[in-house]
């Protein structure tokens, strides 16, 4: 966007701006889904078991990240799967995908891999009361949930700011 604007290529600048806005909107949808999952996870709501299976590539695509990131989370003990698909590849269930979305959101919110790992170990061990203190010592559940809210709020602000670029491109075209 900036490079196109600097050389007065308004059509290219508009195209990049629209792509940027669409990227932000996709991330907002991901953030909304993840925030809801985090709310359910914190409250230990039981979710129905489904038969959907996702390989690493599908999981990465759904999260908007890379296969290597998913592998890295596996290597760091944040997620594991003992399930294998038709091609003898590891696959993730819907509950695994929920956990991956939570990991993604917490990473986006700035939590370290080690704090997420410690919290997930406590969560998996049934020590729900220790999960939240291990995530950078938040005072209460609202602090953790607000990390997701701040992330969503930041994305919404980015979208509004990006929308302000389009009228500027219009002005550039008139010059």
C-alpha positions in Angstrom: 0.0 0.0 0.0 2.6 2.5 1.1 5.0 1.7 -1.7 2.2 2.0 -4.3 1.1 5.3 -2.7 4.7 6.6 -2.7 4.9 6.2 -6.5 1.3 7.5 -7.0 0.0 4.2 -8.3 -3.5 4.8 -7.0 -5.1 1.6 -8.6 -2.4 -0.6 -7.0 -2.7 1.2 -3.7 -6.5 0.7 -3.8 -6.1 -3.0 -4.5 -3.6 -3.5 -1.7 -5.8 -1.5 0.7 -8.8 -3.7 -0.2 -6.7 -6.9 0.3 -5.5 -5.5 3.7 -9.1 -4.8 4.8 -10.2 -8.3 3.7 -7.3 -9.8 5.7 -8.3 -7.9 8.8 -11.9 -9.0 8.4 -10.9 -12.7 8.1 -8.8 -12.3 11.3 -11.8 -10.7 13.0 -13.9 -13.7 12.2 -11.1 -16.0 13.6 -10.9 -13.8 16.7 -14.6 -14.0 17.3 -14.7 -17.8 17.0 -11.6 -18.1 19.2 -12.9 -15.7 21.9 -16.2 -17.7 22.1 -14.1 -21.0 22.4 -12.0 -19.4 25.1 -15.1 -18.5 27.0 -16.4 -22.1 26.7 -13.0 -23.5 27.6 -12.6 -21.3 30.7 -16.1 -22.3 31.8 -15.4 -26.0 31.1 -18.5 -26.3 29.0 -18.9 -29.8 27.5 -19.0 -29.8 23.7 -20.4 -32.6 21.6 -18.0 -35.1 20.1 -17.8 -35.0 16.3 -16.1 -37.1 13.7 -14.5 -34.3 11.8 -10.7 -34.8 11.2 -8.2 -32.2 10.0 -4.7 -32.8 8.9 -1.9 -30.3 9.7 -2.4 -28.4 6.5 -6.2 -28.1 7.0 -5.7 -27.1 10.6 -3.1 -24.4 9.6 -5.4 -23.1 6.9 -8.4 -22.8 9.3 -6.2 -20.9 11.8 -4.6 -18.7 9.1 -1.1 -19.9 10.1 1.5 -22.3 8.7 2.0 -26.1 8.9 5.3 -25.4 10.6 3.6 -23.4 13.3 1.2 -26.3 14.1 4.3 -28.7 14.2 6.0 -26.2 16.5 3.1 -26.3 18.9 3.2 -30.1 18.8 7.0 -30.1 19.5 6.4 -27.7 22.4 3.7 -30.0 23.9 0.8 -27.6 23.4 -1.2 -30.0 21.3 -0.8 -33.7 20.6 -2.8 -36.1 18.5 -2.6 -39.9 18.5 -5.1 -40.1 15.7 -4.1 -40.9 12.2 -5.9 -40.3 8.9 -6.2 -42.4 5.7 -2.7 -41.4 4.5 -1.2 -42.3 7.9 -0.9 -38.6 8.7 -1.7 -37.1 12.1 -5.1 -35.6 12.2 -6.9 -33.3 14.7 -10.5 -33.6 15.9 -12.9 -30.7 16.4 -11.8 -30.5 20.1 -8.2 -30.5 19.0 -9.0 -27.6 16.6 -10.7 -25.7 19.5 -7.5 -26.1 21.5 -5.4 -25.0 18.5 -7.6 -21.9 18.1 -7.1 -21.1 21.8 -3.4 -21.5 21.5 -3.4 -19.3 18.4 -5.4 -16.6 20.2 -3.3 -16.7 23.2 -0.1 -16.4 21.1 -1.7 -13.4 19.2 -2.6 -11.8 22.6 1.1 -12.0 23.5 1.3 -14.9 25.9 4.5 -16.9 25.8 4.7 -20.5 24.7 5.9 -21.5 28.2 3.0 -19.8 30.0 0.5 -21.4 27.6 2.2 -24.8 28.1 2.1 -24.5 31.9 -1.5 -23.5 31.8 -2.5 -26.3 29.4 -0.7 -28.9 31.6 -2.7 -27.6 34.6 -5.9 -27.6 32.6 -5.3 -31.2 31.3 -4.5 -32.3 34.8 -7.8 -31.0 36.1 -6.4 -28.1 38.0 -8.6 -25.4 36.5 -8.0 -23.0 39.4 -4.2 -22.9 38.5 -4.7 -22.2 34.7 -5.3 -18.5 34.9 -2.6 -17.6 37.4 -0.1 -19.3 35.2 -0.9 -17.1 32.2 1.3 -14.2 33.3 -0.4 -14.0 36.6 -3.7 -12.5 35.7 -5.8 -11.4 38.7 -8.9 -13.1 37.6 -10.7 -14.8 34.7 -11.8 -11.4 33.2 -8.1 -10.5 32.7 -7.6 -13.6 30.5 -10.9 -13.1 28.6 -10.0 -9.4 28.1 -6.9 -10.5 26.2 -9.2 -11.8 23.6 -11.4 -8.7 23.8 -8.3 -6.4 23.3 -7.2 -8.5 20.3 -10.7 -8.2 18.8 -10.8 -4.5 19.6 -7.4 -3.9 18.1 -8.5 -5.7 14.9 -11.7 -3.6 14.7 -9.6 -0.4 15.1 -7.3 -1.6 12.4 -10.3 -2.2 10.1 -11.6 1.3 10.8 -8.2 2.8 10.2 -7.8 0.9 6.9 -11.2 2.1 5.7 -9.9 5.7 6.1 -7.2 4.9 3.5 -9.7 4.5 0.6 -10.8 8.1 0.6 -7.2 9.1 0.6 -6.6 7.0 -2.5 -9.6 8.8 -4.1 -7.9 12.1 -3.3 -4.6 10.9 -4.7 -6.4 9.9 -8.0 -7.8 13.5 -8.3 -4.3 15.0 -8.0 
